Structure formats: C-alpha cells, structure tokens
C-alpha cells in the first residue's frame, strides 16, 4: 500500500512491513520496520515515523507529543525509580481532565499565548497551575525537536485569584508542642506513624509503610537510635507501593532517645510483615483514615491542629533550629539530595556517621526526652 510518505506491505495475517526513507547515522537510507497488529495500527506507526523522520512531516498535535514523547518518558522514569507512580497518575489525571479536552487536537505550532491566557482564567487556581505546568512540559518536546520555534506555555500568565482557592495549611509544632502531639496519640494505632514523621522526618505514605522488621535499635555512644529502613509506602488508596517517591527517598530514617525506644517497643509487638500503623480491624490503613484519626486525637486533647503531613516539616524545622543540625545532615535523613555536584556525586555519609552526628546533637538538645508526661504511669497517660 503506497502512501504520500513511506509504504505498508502486508506480510501475513496480522503482520505488516513499513518502508520509508530517513536520515540515519550512516546517511540518508531506506529503512524498514515490522508491525504486528491491525492495518490501522500499522498506519498509525507509519504516521509516527513520518513525524520523527519525514522532511515534509506534518506538525504534531499536543496529543501526539503527549503520546509519542511525554508519556513514554515519564513511564520510564517510574520504572527507574525517578518518579513516583502516584505522580504519574496525577499527571495523567490533569491531562484527561484539563489539558487534552482543550489542546489535544491542536497542532503545536498553533498554540497561541492569548488562548492559553483565556483558558487559564476558566480554571480554578490549583488546576490552572498544574495544567499550565503540564502543557509547558509537553510543548518542551515540540521546541526540542524543531516543530515550534518557542514554547508559548513558558511565558508568564495571569492566574485565577487565590480567593477561589483554599490556602495550604503550613503550620508546624514547636518541640514542646510536638511532645503534646505525641502524648495525644500515645497508645493509638497511629502512634508509630506520628513518631516516624515527627521525630524521623518520614512522609505520610512512608510512615504508614513501615513494618516491624524494618526497625532495629542500637546504642550509639550510649544513646538509643532506631534505624528504620524506608523502602515502601502506602498510597492514598491504601495500596502498598514497593518503591519510594524517588531513588533518594530509599534510605534509613533515624530516631534518637526515648522516641526511638518507644518505636522499637511498638515494632517488637508486630508480627512478621505487619505494618506498625494499622487500624484494629484492618491490616493496612489509608492515608485518609490516618488523617481523620490524627485530627480526632488532637481535638480530644486540645492540641493545636495542623495537617499530619506537617509533622515532616516540623521534624526538619526542629532538626535545623532545635538540634542545630546543618543542612547536609538533615537532607539525607529526609531522603533529599542537594543541588550541588558534591551532594549528587561525592558526599555519601554512612549510616553510622549520620547516627553519631544525630546523637551528638540530641545530647545537647534532647527535647524528645524531656517531656514531663513521659514519667507518668500508663494509667496516668490514659
């Protein structure tokens, strides 16, 4: 079957051979490719090859950029551990709900700034921000491969007013208030997650994904340190994900002093493969259940309320300003990597070195060991 560009030959049932001319590392040559499937699938593949190699290639649409380059690249990042699966789900949701209906059929060289501006003002603030970010990344491929001279989504735009959007709650607890949070959750099924997030800097899904066998406790220069292996997380749908947010998030989190001893005690009571934090009638907790129970505990004890995820921010703030730990110690404990060449390639401290620095800081400012209620009996704690 001859076409304007390339040809499709029927080999046998369900098998087609594509032929076309293209620039290769050995010059301008005739190329071929075998496709298994329907004739339509063979035609779609030839169209993709024309976009990639044809001198008279038609300009791809935004949807073709998404399908041909953006989505495969993000899927590969997930497989390599550089992108969380949940993040890819969010990108796909933004594409389906906001970007594709308006821009999917538009050729990339026909995307106009004025139309982008008008489109953004029809969205809510959060949706506008995420949609513009995704459209910018998709159109980056069009400029990279020469289908558009510039990326119109990379310009600065007027976004919808913040008054239409609920602001993110960004408060943190002081060291003393963090003790009240721990006290409010003592003995509840969420207590291990509170310790992991508030005294170990874990994300919400990481705190829920820790099992009893992931925790070990050791004495480091006379102070108890709990070493917690972070290698899985529980997503918003209460599903176990056997990977972390990115490759740097796969780490050993550390707690010192009495929070470490308490976490180790709770871990000792777990069966093999059992999560430290789970409701009484379920083997795994959803993030929604965790947040709801956390709010109920704080309300019952009249503790200042912030979002559960702010426990991670609280830990970093307290590590920096109460323990006086430098950023290059705090970042690896949180599963971050700095932007410098040294942080990426050369600075690789061992667990033992990090633990010794943490213990030294903890001895000078042991805020987690000094809560008065820790000396109460179990009955007095309630």
Rosetta blueprint (number, residue, H / E / L):
1 X L
2 X E
3 X L
4 X L
5 X L
6 X L
7 X E
8 X E
9 X E
10 X E
11 X E
12 X E
13 X L
14 X L
15 X E
16 X E
17 X E
18 X E
19 X E
20 X E
21 X E
22 X E
23 X E
24 X E
25 X L
26 X L
27 X E
28 X E
29 X E
30 X E
31 X E
32 X E
33 X E
34 X E
35 X E
36 X E
37 X L
38 X L
39 X H
40 X H
41 X H
42 X H
43 X H
44 X H
45 X H
46 X H
47 X H
48 X H
49 X H
50 X H
51 X H
52 X H
53 X H
54 X L
55 X L
56 X L
57 X L
58 X L
59 X L
60 X L
61 X E
62 X H
63 X H
64 X H
65 X H
66 X H
67 X H
68 X H
69 X H
70 X H
71 X H
72 X H
73 X H
74 X H
75 X H
76 X H
77 X H
78 X H
79 X H
80 X H
81 X L
82 X L
83 X L
84 X L
85 X H
86 X H
87 X H
88 X H
89 X H
90 X H
91 X H
92 X H
93 X H
94 X H
95 X H
96 X H
97 X H
98 X H
99 X H
100 X H
101 X H
102 X H
103 X H
104 X L
105 X L
106 X L
107 X E
108 X H
109 X H
110 X H
111 X L
112 X L
113 X H
114 X H
115 X H
116 X H
117 X H
118 X H
119 X H
120 X H
121 X L
122 X L
123 X L
124 X L
125 X H
126 X H
127 X H
128 X H
129 X H
130 X H
131 X H
132 X H
133 X H
134 X H
135 X H
136 X H
137 X H
138 X H
139 X H
140 X H
141 X H
142 X H
143 X H
144 X H
145 X L
146 X L
147 X L
148 X L
149 X L
150 X L
151 X L
152 X H
153 X H
154 X H
155 X L
156 X L
157 X L
158 X L
159 X L
160 X L
161 X L
162 X H
163 X H
164 X H
165 X L
166 X L
167 X L
168 X L
169 X L
170 X L
171 X L
172 X L
173 X L
174 X L
175 X H
176 X H
177 X H
178 X H
179 X H
180 X H
181 X H
182 X H
183 X H
184 X H
185 X H
186 X L
187 X L
188 X L
189 X L
190 X L
191 X H
192 X H
193 X H
194 X H
195 X H
196 X H
197 X H
198 X H
199 X L
200 X L
201 X L
202 X L
203 X L
204 X H
205 X H
206 X H
207 X H
208 X H
209 X H
210 X L
211 X E
212 X H
213 X H
214 X H
215 X E
216 X E
217 X E
218 X E
219 X E
220 X E
221 X L
222 X L
223 X E
224 X E
225 X E
226 X E
227 X E
228 X E
229 X E
230 X E
231 X L
232 X L
233 X E
234 X E
235 X L
236 X L
237 X L
238 X L
239 X L
240 X E
241 X E
242 X L
243 X L
244 X L
245 X L
246 X L
247 X L
248 X L
249 X L
250 X L
251 X E
252 X E
253 X E
254 X E
255 X E
256 X E
257 X H
258 X H
259 X H
260 X H
261 X H
262 X H
263 X H
264 X H
265 X H
266 X H
267 X H
268 X H
269 X L
270 X L
271 X L
272 X L
273 X L
274 X L
275 X E
276 X L
277 X L
278 X L
279 X L
280 X L
281 X L
282 X L
283 X L
284 X L
285 X L
286 X L
287 X H
288 X H
289 X H
290 X H
291 X H
292 X H
293 X H
294 X H
295 X H
296 X H
297 X H
298 X H
299 X H
300 X H
301 X L
302 X L
303 X L
304 X L
305 X L
306 X L
307 X L
308 X L
309 X L
310 X H
311 X H
312 X H
313 X H
314 X H
315 X H
316 X H
317 X H
318 X H
319 X H
320 X H
321 X H
322 X L
323 X L
324 X L
325 X L
326 X L
327 X H
328 X H
329 X H
330 X H
331 X H
332 X H
333 X H
334 X H
335 X L
336 X L
337 X L
338 X L
339 X L
340 X L
341 X H
342 X H
343 X H
344 X H
345 X H
346 X H
347 X L
348 X L
349 X L
350 X L
351 X H
352 X H
353 X H
354 X H
355 X H
356 X H
357 X H
358 X H
359 X H
360 X H
361 X H
362 X H
363 X H
364 X H
365 X L
366 X L
367 X H
368 X H
369 X H
370 X L
371 X L
372 X H
373 X H
374 X H
375 X H
376 X L
377 X L
378 X H
379 X H
380 X H
381 X H
382 X L
